[in-house]
């Protein structure tokens, strides 16, 4: 049994349709929402990414996500992605035990090494094309 495409559309592969609408949670008191707002906001940027300093668990996790994207887009090798993943795992463990001075020192050293690796990794990417 085949499904017929809607009138006016060309036959082709099926496409997932996501219902983007107003959020289902109530807005925070004191923060008004425009009717029909989706909860997404546009952040103005200059198109240039700024590399943050690795200082928190969140910044280290973002590095892992960045490496995953690079791997999927075939901008880095699986070996490099695995190296980044293992360093992130070590760092997350160090964050858990960062109470002692030795652990904080080792944590800072590991963070610096991961930053150097990511700077090198970002340098391997082809330059981004700017749209006109």
C-alpha positions in Angstrom: 0.0 0.0 0.0 1.6 3.3 -1.1 0.9 6.7 0.4 0.1 9.5 -2.0 2.0 12.8 -1.7 0.0 15.9 -0.9 -1.4 17.8 -3.8 1.2 20.1 -5.5 4.2 18.2 -4.2 6.5 16.1 -6.2 6.7 12.4 -5.4 9.9 11.4 -3.6 11.2 10.0 -0.4 9.1 10.6 2.7 10.3 13.4 5.0 10.0 13.7 8.7 7.8 16.6 9.8 8.4 18.1 13.2 5.7 20.1 14.8 7.4 23.4 15.8 5.0 25.3 17.9 4.7 27.1 21.2 6.5 25.3 24.1 4.3 23.2 26.3 5.7 24.6 29.5 4.4 27.7 31.1 6.6 30.8 30.8 8.6 31.9 33.8 6.7 34.5 35.8 7.7 38.0 34.8 9.0 37.0 31.4 6.4 37.7 28.7 6.3 35.8 25.5 5.0 36.9 22.2 2.0 34.9 21.0 3.2 32.1 18.8 6.9 32.3 20.0 8.7 29.0 19.8 11.2 29.5 22.6 14.1 29.7 20.1 16.0 32.9 20.0 18.4 34.3 17.4 21.8 35.1 18.7 23.6 37.7 16.6 27.2 36.7 15.8 29.8 37.8 13.3 30.0 34.4 11.7 33.4 33.8 13.4 33.5 31.2 16.2 35.3 32.2 19.4 37.3 29.4 21.1 36.5 29.3 24.7 39.0 28.5 27.3 38.5 25.0 28.8 37.7 25.6 32.5 34.6 23.7 33.2 32.9 20.4 32.7 30.5 22.0 30.3 33.3 23.4 28.1 35.0 19.9 28.0 31.7 18.2 27.1 31.3 20.8 24.2 34.7 19.7 23.0 33.5 16.1 22.9 30.4 17.2 20.9 32.6 19.2 18.5 34.8 16.2 17.9 31.7 14.0 17.3 30.5 16.5 14.6 34.0 16.6 13.0 34.1 12.8 12.9 30.6 12.6 11.3 31.6 15.2 8.7 34.9 13.3 8.1 37.0 16.3 9.1 39.0 14.3 11.6 40.0 10.6 11.8 38.5 8.1 14.1 41.8 7.8 15.9 41.9 11.5 16.6 38.2 11.4 17.8 39.1 8.5 20.1 42.1 10.4 21.5 39.9 13.4 22.2 37.2 11.1 23.8 39.8 9.4 26.1 41.2 12.8 27.2 37.7 14.1 27.9 36.9 10.9 30.0 40.1 11.5 32.0 39.2 15.2 32.5 35.7 14.4 33.7 37.2 11.9 36.2 39.6 14.6 37.4 36.8 17.1 37.8 35.1 14.7 40.2 38.2 14.6 42.4 39.5 18.1 42.1 39.4 18.9 45.8 43.2 18.3 46.4 45.9 20.6 45.1 47.6 17.7 43.2 44.3 16.9 41.4 43.8 20.6 40.5 47.3 20.8 39.1 46.8 17.6 37.1 43.4 18.9 35.9 44.9 22.2 34.7 47.7 20.3 32.9 45.2 17.9 31.2 42.9 20.9 30.2 45.9 22.6 28.6 46.8 19.5 26.7 43.3 19.1 25.4 43.2 22.7 24.4 46.5 22.2 22.4 45.0 19.1 20.7 41.8 20.9 19.8 43.7 23.9 18.4 45.7 21.5 16.2 42.5 19.7 15.3 40.7 22.9 14.3 43.7 23.8 12.2 43.2 20.6 10.1 39.7 21.6 9.0 39.3 23.1 5.6 38.5 26.8 5.7 34.8 27.6 5.8 33.3 29.2 2.7 31.6 32.4 3.3 28.2 32.8 1.7 27.7 36.0 -0.2 
